């Protein structure tokens, strides 16, 4: 009977694209359900934006632009850093601790598929952050230049650089140490890494801060929305960080 062919089993993995999309969907839901992740992704950046615009007049900012036009791009850069680095590092660290990464490594989903799923989830969350922070910025009077190309390039390269660094931290430290290190680095870069405030606000340290991934990301996003320009030098710095961190992650990341 021809029915035998109809009911014959057809074992095999789903197509790679379907696997990646399923992984990205799961990663996105897990990030949005986690209260700490939402705190890092939305609440802290919005507080920084509102606080900076309302109280930033006391800061020594050498920019001929309104405070809201300076702080909103910086907070958008901070949001990318918080999601791509801190949230990813903490989540991956605890996934390693509970054996999730090890089990995914034994599934049909290849390593490149796992990484692609995580990156797509990060980008999905970042789109939500841009919508929320942009809405708050517009409510405060933000009037950006249409530097969409510069912002997209900065967001993509910034995500690549910070995601690679986050995976590196999560792949070499224990979960508890990853939690502490990721939060400490986040706070240090937020305060002194020229991500929220322009590099010019840091005096002589500003030139060095622009070589940090936080400073390069902040300056690239500010260039996009303050002047409508693409700051290629800052993008090159982000690309260099992404390449170096990716190589280091591939070399030292431990699956368990």
C-alpha positions in Angstrom: 0.0 0.0 0.0 1.1 3.5 -0.7 0.1 4.4 2.9 3.4 3.0 4.1 5.2 5.9 2.6 2.7 8.3 4.2 3.3 7.0 7.8 7.0 6.3 7.4 9.1 8.3 10.0 11.3 11.0 8.6 13.8 11.8 11.4 16.0 14.8 11.0 16.7 18.3 12.3 14.6 21.2 11.2 16.2 23.6 8.7 18.8 25.9 10.2 16.8 29.0 9.7 13.9 27.6 11.6 16.1 26.4 14.4 17.7 29.9 14.7 14.4 31.7 14.7 13.0 29.3 17.4 16.1 29.9 19.5 15.9 33.6 19.1 12.2 33.6 20.0 12.9 31.6 23.2 15.9 33.9 24.1 13.8 37.0 23.6 10.9 35.7 25.8 13.3 34.7 28.6 15.0 38.2 28.5 11.6 40.0 28.6 10.3 37.8 31.5 13.3 38.5 33.7 12.8 41.4 36.0 16.5 42.1 36.3 16.9 42.1 32.5 14.1 44.6 32.1 15.7 46.8 34.8 18.9 46.9 32.8 17.2 47.2 29.5 14.6 49.9 30.1 14.3 51.2 33.6 17.9 52.3 34.3 18.3 53.9 30.9 15.1 55.8 31.2 16.0 57.0 34.7 19.4 58.1 33.4 17.8 60.0 30.6 15.2 61.8 32.7 17.7 62.5 35.4 20.4 63.7 33.0 18.0 66.1 31.2 16.5 67.5 34.3 19.7 67.8 36.4 22.4 67.9 33.7 22.7 71.7 33.8 25.2 71.2 36.6 27.6 69.1 34.5 30.5 70.5 32.5 29.3 69.5 29.0 31.1 71.4 26.2 28.5 70.8 23.5 26.4 73.6 21.7 23.3 71.4 21.9 20.4 71.1 24.3 20.8 68.6 27.0 18.1 66.3 25.8 19.8 66.1 22.4 23.0 65.0 24.1 21.6 62.6 26.6 19.2 60.8 24.4 21.8 59.4 22.0 24.0 58.5 24.9 21.2 56.6 26.7 20.5 54.8 23.5 24.1 53.7 23.4 23.9 52.8 27.1 20.8 50.6 26.3 22.8 48.7 23.6 25.6 48.1 26.1 23.3 47.0 28.9 21.6 44.4 26.7 24.4 43.2 24.6 27.0 43.0 27.4 25.5 42.9 30.9 22.3 41.0 30.3 23.9 38.5 27.9 26.8 37.9 30.2 24.7 37.2 33.2 22.2 35.0 31.3 24.9 33.0 29.7 26.8 32.6 32.9 23.9 31.0 34.6 23.0 28.9 31.6 26.5 27.5 31.9 26.0 26.8 35.6 22.8 24.9 35.1 24.0 23.0 32.1 21.8 24.6 29.5 24.6 25.6 27.2 26.1 22.1 27.4 22.7 20.5 26.5 22.2 23.0 23.6 25.7 22.1 22.4 24.6 18.5 22.0 21.4 19.4 20.2 21.0 19.7 16.4 21.4 23.4 16.8 25.0 24.2 15.8 27.2 26.7 17.7 26.8 29.3 15.0 23.0 28.8 15.2 23.1 29.3 19.0 25.1 32.5 18.6 22.8 33.7 15.8 19.8 33.1 18.0 21.3 35.1 20.8 22.2 38.0 18.5 18.7 38.1 17.0 17.2 38.1 20.5 19.5 41.0 21.5 18.5 43.0 18.4 14.8 42.4 19.1 15.2 43.7 22.6 17.2 46.7 21.4 14.4 47.6 19.0 12.1 47.7 21.9 14.6 49.9 23.8 14.9 52.3 20.9 11.1 52.7 20.8 10.7 53.3 24.5 13.8 55.6 25.0 13.0 57.4 21.8 9.5 58.1 23.0 10.7 59.4 26.3 13.3 61.5 24.5 10.7 63.0 22.2 8.5 63.7 25.2 11.4 65.7 26.7 11.9 67.7 23.5 14.5 65.7 21.6 15.0 66.9 18.0 17.5 64.4 16.4 19.2 64.7 13.0 18.2 61.9 10.6 21.4 59.9 11.0 19.8 56.5 10.6 22.7 54.9 8.8 25.2 56.0 11.4 23.0 54.8 14.2 22.3 51.4 12.6 26.0 50.8 11.9 26.9 51.9 15.5 24.2 49.7 17.0 25.2 46.6 15.0 28.9 46.9 15.6 28.3 47.9 19.2 26.1 44.8 19.7 28.8 42.7 18.1 31.6 44.1 20.3 29.7 44.0 23.6 28.1 40.6 22.9 31.5 39.1 22.2 32.9 40.7 25.5 29.8 39.5 27.4 30.3 35.9 26.1 34.0 36.1 27.0 33.2 37.1 30.6 30.5 34.5 30.9 32.7 31.8 29.3 35.7 32.1 31.6 34.1 33.0 35.0 31.8 31.2 37.3 28.1 32.4 37.3 28.4 34.3 40.6 31.7 36.0 39.4 30.1 36.8 36.1 27.2 38.5 37.8 29.5 40.7 39.9 32.0 41.4 37.0 29.3 42.2 34.5 27.5 44.7 36.8 30.8 46.3 37.9 32.0 46.8 34.4 28.6 48.2 33.4 28.7 50.7 36.2 32.3 51.8 35.5 31.6 52.2 31.8 28.4 54.1 32.4 30.1 56.5 34.8 33.5 56.9 33.1 33.4 55.3 29.7 32.0 58.2 27.7 28.9 56.3 26.7 26.2 58.7 28.2 28.3 61.9 28.3 30.5 63.1 25.4 34.2 62.3 25.5 34.9 66.0 25.7 33.3 66.1 29.1 36.2 63.9 30.5 39.0 66.4 29.8 42.3 64.7 29.0 40.8 61.3 29.6 38.4 61.8 26.8 40.8 60.7 24.0 41.5 57.5 25.9 37.7 56.9 26.6 37.0 57.0 22.9 39.2 53.9 22.5 36.9 52.0 24.8 34.0 50.2 23.2 31.6 52.3 25.4 33.2 55.6 24.3 33.3 54.6 20.6 29.7 53.5 20.7 28.5 56.7 22.5 30.4 59.0 20.1 29.1 57.1 17.0 25.5 57.3 18.2 25.9 61.0 19.1 27.4 61.7 15.7 24.5 60.1 14.0 21.8 62.1 15.9 23.6 65.4 16.7 25.2 66.0 13.3 23.7 63.3 11.0 27.2 62.0 10.3 28.8 58.5 10.2 31.8 58.5 12.5 34.0 56.0 10.8 36.9 56.2 13.3 34.6 55.2 16.2 33.0 52.5 14.1 36.5 51.1 13.3 37.2 51.0 17.1 34.0 49.0 17.6 34.9 46.6 14.8 38.4 46.1 16.3 36.9 45.3 19.7 34.4 42.9 18.1 37.1 41.0 16.2 39.5 40.8 19.2 36.8 39.7 21.6 35.3 37.2 19.2 38.7 35.5 18.7 39.2 35.5 22.5 35.8 34.0 23.1 36.3 31.3 20.5 39.6 30.5 22.2 38.6 30.5 25.9 34.8 30.1 26.1 34.0 27.0 28.1 30.7 25.2 27.6 30.5 24.0 31.2 
